[in-house]
Amino acid sequence: MKSAIKNFPMEAKDAIKLRVQKYIEQTGDATSVRDFLVKAGLSPSFITGIGRGIGRGAKEKIQKTYPSLNVVWLDTGEGDMM
């Protein structure tokens, strides 16, 4: 009997959270996803509210705080992390 579970694409918020974690592991610029967000001036629950991607204002805050991070990669997974 085949499984009824299908492979659904990962939600944007889950993918972005994983990319934040990868950036943190690579750079050590934050201690956690929460720390990453707070340092950027975003709410600790910011990722939970993401629907289709990161808005322009949030991207600007993240880019200002983490200038080596490619915010396009963070948002879409396209390109290089840094």
HUGI-V422482 format. One record per helix or strand of 2 or more residues. SS is the DSSP state (H for helix, E for strand). FROM is the first residue (numbers start at 1). LEN is the number of residues. If there is no record, write none. Layout:
<<SS:FROM:LEN> <SS:FROM:LEN>>
//
This chain:
<<H:12:16> <H:33:7> <H:46:4> <H:56:10> <H:71:6>>
//
